[in-house]
Amino acid sequence: MARMTTARSKIKSQTQTQQGIKEKIGDFSTLDVAVNPPQTSTAFNNLNLPTFEPENYLAPNLFTDSSPLPPTSKVEADKALQSIQQKRETLRVIGGNLQLNTDALKMGALASSKLSQISERLNHENVTLEGLQRETDQRRRFWEEKYQLGESRITQVQLAKYQLDAKIGAIEAEAEIID
């Protein structure tokens, strides 16, 4: 009788536990436990990506192996995870190469831009040089004209001096005649 009471207590306890779980997460008695193929999502530029629908893989009986998930041995799981990790490393290499290509393209654009800037600066310097060369000719003519003006003034002063000397000479000659 004691065993029967203990068994009834356990069954009652399990039933209450199952009731509590049903209340928390829902009744699994109507759950379709057949393994459904994964659904797909069209996120990421209309790529068909698999989605994981956890309700398709829940164990309806928590006390038995009732999940429709396929079993995997530890060796198979380790081998699969190692392969997945190696694929991640491959993706890391691809990412590194994509970044390298991006950097190379950026550098190419920068080099092209720098070359264009240097070419334009060279054009500016050539225009400045041409202007300075023209200015040199202008300065040369300015100083030649200034020199010629100075020479002309000197000549005028000398002519005025000669004319004045001539007048003074004529006045002195007249004064001698008068004396």
Secondary structure, DSSP 8 states (H G I E B T S, - for coil): -HHHHHHHHHHHHHHHHHHHHHHHH---TT---S-----EE-HHHH--EE---GGGT--S-TTTT---S----HHHHHHHHHHHHHHHHHHHHHHHHHHHHHHHHHHHHHHHHHHHHHHHHHHHHHHHHHHHHHHHHHHHHHHHHHHHHHHHHHHHHHHHHHHHHHHHHHHHHHHHHH-
